[in-house]
Amino acid sequence: MSGQELSGLRKWIQAADLKGRHLEVGTAAGGTLCFMMKCFTEESRPQFTVVDTMSYFDDQMNIVKKNLAQNGLDSQLIDFRVMPSVTAFTHAEAAREQFDFILVDASHKIRHVMEDLRWLRLLNTGGIACFHDYAIRFKGVCWPIDRFLRRNPHFSRVGLEDSLLCIRKNAEASQTEVTAFDRVWALLWSPILQLDLSLQKRLKPKQASTTN
Ligand SMILES: C[S@@+](CC[C@H](N)C(=O)[O-])C[C@H]1O[C@@H](n2cnc3c(N)ncnc32)[C@H](O)[C@@H]1O
């Protein structure tokens, strides 16, 4: 994350001062995880849960643990759930888990982001959620979040720092926040956005060579 995003994250986390479980969906090497944990003193730090397939690069889990140790953080205190986000969500929902804070930064594919928005059902009222790469160039991230916010007015925008969006849950939902129809909508857009992305990639070097 950029310096601006990290400053925003610290500002929102510290202003909210939430005591309940904090969740990160997608951790890579755990850099933002360490940063978030260090927003709290040892005594005031809430329980952290991390969901990640840990197959982003070789030896990912050990690299995360090493990173935590280098930051003076005990990896034993973190509840790691090494599985796809969809599976982790199914377990968490069945166990009626609740979170005060959720950071979503996993797959940027539209259908996965729509699935990840289901985690917000488990966010406590007054809790906050952040989404990374909320930027026009990431349609797969922007579109499902914009649709979600239009359809769920009990969530409000707290702020945007660079491409990090923060939203708050102001009330309990009267109905399911992400419907089957929302998921079908995302599935239908998925191949179109995939094509858009590959066209952009193909056009990029050509544009560069014509300007040279
Ligand atoms: C962009 S990186 C996360 C960066 C991290 N939040 C940071 O700020 O340093 C994406 C991470 O999401 C994980 N990921 C991608 N798709 C996932 C899925 N469907 N379920 C769980 N984890 C996933 C990858 O393994 C990777 O570690």
The ligand as an SDF file (V2000), in Angstrom:
LIG
                    3D

 27 29  0  0  0  0  0  0  0  0999 V2000
   -2.7440   -7.9960   -3.2790 C   0  0  0  0  0  0  0  0  0  0  0  0
   -2.2100   -9.2560   -2.2190 S   0  0  0  0  0  0  0  0  0  0  0  0
   -2.5660   -8.6250   -0.6150 C   0  0  0  0  0  0  0  0  0  0  0  0
   -1.6830   -7.4750   -0.1830 C   0  0  0  0  0  0  0  0  0  0  0  0
   -1.7260   -7.1400    1.2890 C   0  0  0  0  0  0  0  0  0  0  0  0
   -3.0750   -6.8480    1.7540 N   0  0  0  0  0  0  0  0  0  0  0  0
   -0.8040   -5.9640    1.5890 C   0  0  0  0  0  0  0  0  0  0  0  0
   -1.3170   -4.8310    1.6980 O   0  0  0  0  0  0  0  0  0  0  0  0
    0.4060   -6.1680    1.6980 O   0  0  0  0  0  0  0  0  0  0  0  0
   -3.4560  -10.4640   -2.4700 C   0  0  0  0  0  0  0  0  0  0  0  0
   -3.4510  -11.6310   -1.4990 C   0  0  0  0  0  0  0  0  0  0  0  0
   -4.7350  -12.2320   -1.5710 O   0  0  0  0  0  0  0  0  0  0  0  0
   -4.6260  -13.6190   -1.5780 C   0  0  0  0  0  0  0  0  0  0  0  0
   -5.7900  -14.1460   -2.3120 N   0  0  0  0  0  0  0  0  0  0  0  0
   -6.1090  -13.9320   -3.6170 C   0  0  0  0  0  0  0  0  0  0  0  0
   -7.2740  -14.5210   -3.9110 N   0  0  0  0  0  0  0  0  0  0  0  0
   -7.6980  -15.1240   -2.7740 C   0  0  0  0  0  0  0  0  0  0  0  0
   -8.8500  -15.9070   -2.4340 C   0  0  0  0  0  0  0  0  0  0  0  0
   -9.7950  -16.1710   -3.3390 N   0  0  0  0  0  0  0  0  0  0  0  0
   -8.9590  -16.3530   -1.1740 N   0  0  0  0  0  0  0  0  0  0  0  0
   -8.0180  -16.0700   -0.2420 C   0  0  0  0  0  0  0  0  0  0  0  0
   -6.9140  -15.3460   -0.5030 N   0  0  0  0  0  0  0  0  0  0  0  0
   -6.7560  -14.8830   -1.7440 C   0  0  0  0  0  0  0  0  0  0  0  0
   -3.2860  -13.9080   -2.2610 C   0  0  0  0  0  0  0  0  0  0  0  0
   -2.7660  -15.1530   -1.8400 O   0  0  0  0  0  0  0  0  0  0  0  0
   -2.4410  -12.7230   -1.8010 C   0  0  0  0  0  0  0  0  0  0  0  0
   -1.7250  -13.0390   -0.6370 O   0  0  0  0  0  0  0  0  0  0  0  0
  1  2  1  0
  2  3  1  0
  2 10  1  0
  3  4  1  0
  4  5  1  0
  5  6  1  0
  5  7  1  0
  7  8  2  0
  7  9  1  0
 10 11  1  0
 11 12  1  0
 11 26  1  0
 12 13  1  0
 13 14  1  0
 13 24  1  0
 14 15  1  0
 14 23  1  0
 15 16  2  0
 16 17  1  0
 17 18  1  0
 17 23  2  0
 18 19  1  0
 18 20  2  0
 20 21  1  0
 21 22  2  0
 22 23  1  0
 24 25  1  0
 24 26  1  0
 26 27  1  0
M  CHG  2   2   1   9  -1
M  END
$$$$
